[in-house]
Amino acid sequence: MKPKFGIVGCGNISRFHFNGLEKTGAEIVHIADINEEAAKPWVEKFGAKISTDYNNLIKDPEVTVVSILTGSKFHKDIALKAIRAGKDIVCEKTMMDNAFEAEEVVKAVSNSHTLFFTAFMKRFFPASIKAKEFIPALGRIFSAQVRTYQPWGNFYETDDVGSFGFVLGTYGGAVTKCAGSHMLDMMMFLLGRPTSLYANMDYIPGTRFDRKATALFEYMGGLVVSFEAATHPLKKIGYEKNSWDEFIQIHGVNGRIDLYTVMWDHPENNAALLVYYNNEDKTSTEYRFDAVNPFDVEMNYIVDCLSNRKQGDPTVIDGFNTDVIIETMTQSAQDKVSVSIDWKGL
């Protein structure tokens, strides 16, 4: 059955969903946004119905899949109503506003026929897919580092959140949720779930604006992964030398992989880079793929899954995993202790 999309939310991220869906030939039949002016250009482009109330979209019998592209604080109510209405769901990160909401939505999905996809698009870089293929070849993994340094500006010498204040109201957090969530998902995509963590959260004084988050993730077998998400003002660092600096390095007894991602909203400029070191023959191979937009790959994959009634990754559980990690990091930082991660048996 060909899916018919209802899009809830026409903010900045929506253009990547709209454009990716258009390239697949998917039908967009209903668009909802509280700001009608934000929705109108897309309504005109796709000949879709328009609503300022997402409930009208969910009730629309023509809509078979609801894409939730609002801030995360609105995700739970939209998702639960869509599930009750028998719709499939594509949900932007972070999946929910907290781990309790994420658990509630996981249980609702498990008791339904809903196909649920959490939109972690960085999994869809060709370099990310190839990196996943190399994990077994690394042998026993003994060390890994994950970082995301994003050029938001210098928040280390100010008490003012400036133009980034909107992220607290919309997403419930700053660098950990908005930047770190993708790389936390990538960590678990490649290495699975950790068992415990110790975290430090550095906030702008007097605010809930986390400008830097650092964590150690403990895995079974002695593996400890170091992670850091940080805002920064540095102009020419990173793989592309454009301030964007995201990197994953994984060491195994048989080899190593280095994965460098590219600027999220200009992925057409350069391809993500994978370097694989094979310890057996002592060679390093660079995988330089053609530059692609991972949103396009992601949307094509999701449409194919929906058309064939097949649940693919990332699932509702993948969204839950990241929400649990972020909440546990916050708890660890507040209590200044290592915390075992409660996966709620899910």
C-alpha positions in Angstrom: 0.0 0.0 0.0 1.4 3.4 -1.0 1.7 5.6 2.1 0.0 9.0 2.2 1.8 11.5 4.5 0.4 14.0 6.9 3.2 16.5 8.0 2.9 18.1 11.5 5.2 21.0 11.8 6.8 23.2 9.1 9.9 24.5 10.9 13.5 24.3 9.8 13.8 20.5 9.8 10.7 20.0 7.7 12.3 21.1 4.4 14.5 18.0 4.5 11.5 15.7 5.0 9.5 17.5 2.3 12.3 17.4 -0.2 13.3 13.8 0.5 9.7 12.6 0.3 9.2 14.5 -3.0 12.2 12.7 -4.5 10.6 9.4 -3.6 7.3 10.4 -5.3 5.5 10.0 -2.0 2.1 11.6 -1.6 1.8 14.4 0.9 -1.9 14.9 1.4 -2.3 17.0 4.6 0.0 19.6 6.3 -0.6 21.1 9.8 1.2 24.0 11.5 -0.1 26.5 14.1 1.6 29.1 11.8 -0.5 28.9 8.6 2.0 31.0 6.7 4.8 28.5 7.4 2.7 25.7 5.9 1.3 27.5 2.8 4.3 27.2 0.5 4.4 23.4 1.0 0.6 23.2 0.8 0.7 24.9 -2.6 3.6 22.8 -3.8 2.0 19.5 -3.0 -1.6 20.4 -3.4 -2.2 19.2 0.2 -4.9 20.1 2.7 -4.0 22.5 5.4 -4.8 22.7 9.1 -3.7 24.8 12.0 -4.8 22.0 14.4 -2.9 18.7 14.0 -6.0 16.8 15.4 -7.7 17.5 12.0 -4.8 15.9 10.2 -4.8 12.8 12.5 -8.5 12.4 11.9 -8.1 12.6 8.1 -8.9 9.2 6.7 -6.7 9.8 3.7 -3.6 10.2 5.9 -1.9 6.8 6.6 1.4 8.1 8.2 2.0 11.1 10.4 5.4 12.8 10.3 6.0 14.6 13.6 8.4 17.4 13.0 7.6 19.7 15.9 9.7 20.4 19.0 10.0 17.3 21.2 7.8 18.7 24.0 4.8 18.2 21.6 5.7 14.7 20.4 4.0 12.5 23.0 0.5 13.8 22.5 0.7 13.8 18.7 2.2 10.3 18.7 -0.3 8.8 21.1 -3.2 10.2 19.2 -1.8 9.0 15.9 -1.3 5.5 17.3 -4.9 5.4 18.5 -6.0 6.5 15.1 -4.2 3.6 13.5 -1.6 5.8 11.7 2.1 4.9 11.1 4.6 7.5 12.4 7.9 9.2 11.4 9.1 11.1 14.4 12.0 13.6 14.5 14.6 13.4 17.3 14.6 13.6 20.2 11.7 11.2 20.1 10.1 12.4 23.3 10.8 15.0 25.9 11.9 12.6 28.6 12.4 8.9 29.3 9.0 8.4 31.0 7.2 9.7 27.9 9.4 7.5 25.6 8.5 4.4 27.7 4.8 5.3 27.4 5.0 5.6 23.6 7.0 2.4 23.2 4.3 0.5 25.1 1.5 2.1 23.0 3.3 1.1 19.7 3.9 -2.5 21.0 0.1 -2.8 21.5 -0.7 -1.5 18.0 -0.1 -2.2 14.3 1.8 1.1 14.0 5.1 1.2 12.1 7.2 3.8 14.0 10.5 5.3 12.7 12.6 7.7 14.7 14.4 10.0 12.3 18.1 9.7 13.1 19.4 10.5 9.7 23.1 10.2 10.4 22.7 6.4 10.2 22.0 6.9 6.5 25.3 8.3 5.4 27.0 5.7 3.2 30.0 5.9 5.5 27.9 5.1 8.5 26.4 2.1 6.9 29.9 0.9 5.9 31.2 1.5 9.4 28.5 -0.8 10.8 29.6 -3.5 8.4 33.1 -3.3 9.7 32.3 -3.7 13.4 32.6 -7.5 13.5 36.0 -7.3 11.7 37.4 -5.2 14.5 37.4 -8.2 16.9 37.1 -7.4 20.6 36.5 -3.7 21.0 38.4 -2.1 23.8 38.1 1.6 23.3 36.0 4.2 21.5 35.6 8.0 21.4 32.5 9.9 20.2 32.3 13.7 19.9 30.2 16.4 18.4 31.5 20.0 18.5 29.0 22.4 16.9 29.6 26.1 16.1 26.9 27.7 18.1 29.2 30.5 19.3 31.1 31.3 22.5 28.9 30.4 25.4 31.8 30.1 27.8 32.3 33.8 28.5 28.7 34.9 28.8 25.5 34.4 30.9 23.3 35.1 27.9 21.9 32.3 25.8 21.2 34.8 23.0 19.3 33.7 19.9 19.6 30.0 21.0 17.2 30.5 23.9 14.4 29.0 21.8 15.9 25.5 22.1 15.0 25.3 25.8 11.4 25.9 25.2 11.1 23.8 22.1 13.5 20.9 22.8 13.8 21.0 26.6 17.6 21.3 26.5 20.5 22.6 24.5 23.6 20.9 23.2 22.9 17.4 24.6 19.5 17.1 23.0 20.0 19.2 19.9 23.5 18.0 18.9 24.4 15.1 21.2 21.3 13.0 20.5 22.3 12.1 17.0 25.8 10.9 18.1 24.4 9.1 21.1 22.2 7.2 18.6 25.3 6.6 16.4 27.2 5.2 19.4 24.4 2.7 20.1 23.9 2.0 16.3 27.6 0.8 16.2 28.2 -0.5 19.7 24.8 -1.3 21.3 23.5 -0.2 24.7 25.8 0.7 27.5 25.1 -0.6 31.0 26.1 2.5 33.1 27.5 6.0 32.7 29.1 8.9 34.5 28.4 12.4 33.1 29.1 16.0 33.7 26.8 18.8 32.3 28.2 22.3 32.0 25.4 24.9 32.0 25.5 28.6 31.4 25.2 29.9 35.0 21.7 30.4 36.2 20.1 28.6 33.2 19.2 25.2 32.0 21.2 25.8 28.8 23.8 23.0 28.6 26.7 24.3 26.6 28.8 21.1 27.1 28.2 17.5 28.1 30.8 14.9 28.8 30.2 11.3 29.7 31.9 7.9 30.1 29.7 5.0 29.0 30.5 1.5 30.4 29.8 -1.6 28.5 30.0 -5.3 29.3 33.5 -6.7 28.9 35.4 -3.6 30.1 34.7 -1.3 27.2 34.4 2.4 28.2 33.3 4.9 25.5 34.2 8.6 26.0 31.7 11.1 24.7 31.5 14.8 24.5 29.0 17.3 23.0 30.0 20.9 23.0 29.1 24.3 21.6 32.1 26.3 20.4 33.2 29.5 18.6 36.2 28.0 16.6 36.0 28.9 12.9 38.2 26.4 11.0 38.2 23.1 12.8 36.8 19.7 11.9 37.0 17.4 8.9 35.6 20.1 6.5 37.4 23.0 8.3 34.1 24.8 8.6 33.7 24.6 12.4 31.6 21.4 12.2 33.6 18.7 14.1 32.0 15.3 14.6 34.0 12.2 14.9 33.7 8.5 16.0 36.8 6.4 16.5 36.5 2.7 17.5 39.4 0.5 18.4 39.4 -3.3 18.3 42.2 -5.9 18.6 42.0 -6.5 14.8 41.6 -3.0 13.6 40.1 0.5 13.9 37.5 2.7 12.2 37.4 6.5 12.1 34.1 8.1 11.0 33.9 11.8 10.2 30.5 13.3 9.5 29.7 16.6 7.6 27.7 19.7 8.2 24.2 18.5 8.8 22.3 21.0 6.7 24.8 21.1 3.8 25.6 17.4 3.3 25.7 17.9 -0.5 29.0 19.7 -0.1 31.1 16.8 1.0 30.7 13.1 1.7 31.2 11.7 5.2 34.5 9.9 5.5 35.3 6.4 6.8 38.8 5.2 7.4 39.3 1.5 8.2 42.6 0.2 9.5 43.1 -3.6 9.1 45.7 -4.8 11.7 46.2 -8.1 9.9 47.7 -6.6 6.7 48.6 -3.3 8.3 46.7 -1.2 5.7 44.4 1.8 6.0 41.6 2.3 3.5 39.7 5.5 3.0 36.1 5.2 1.9 35.2 8.5 0.1 31.6 8.0 -1.1 29.8 10.4 -3.4 28.2 13.3 -1.4 24.6 12.5 -0.7 21.9 14.0 1.4 21.2 11.4 4.2 17.7 12.8 4.6 16.9 11.7 1.0 18.3 8.2 1.7 16.3 8.0 4.9 13.0 9.1 3.4 13.5 6.6 0.5 14.1 3.8 2.9 11.2 4.7 5.2 8.8 5.0 2.2 9.9 1.6 1.0 9.4 0.1 4.5 5.9 1.6 4.8 4.9 0.5 1.3 5.9 -3.1 2.2 4.5 -3.0 5.8 8.0 -3.7 7.2 9.4 -2.2 10.4 12.9 -0.9 9.7 15.4 0.9 11.8 15.6 3.3 13.6 12.6 2.1 15.5 10.7 3.5 18.5 13.1 1.6 20.7 16.0 3.5 19.2 14.3 6.7 20.0 13.6 5.4 23.5 17.3 4.4 24.0 18.5 8.0 23.3 15.9 9.6 25.5 16.9 7.2 28.4 20.6 8.0 27.9 20.0 11.8 28.0 17.9 11.5 31.1 20.4 9.3 32.8 23.3 11.7 31.9 21.3 14.5 33.5 20.8 12.4 36.7 24.4 11.5 36.9 25.6 15.1 36.5 23.2 16.3 39.2 24.2 13.6 41.7 27.9 13.4 40.6 27.8 9.6 40.6 28.0 6.8 38.2 24.5 5.6 37.3 23.3 2.2 36.1 21.0 2.7 33.1 17.5 1.4 33.6 16.3 0.1 30.2 12.8 -0.7 31.8 13.0 -4.2 30.4 12.3 -2.9 26.9 
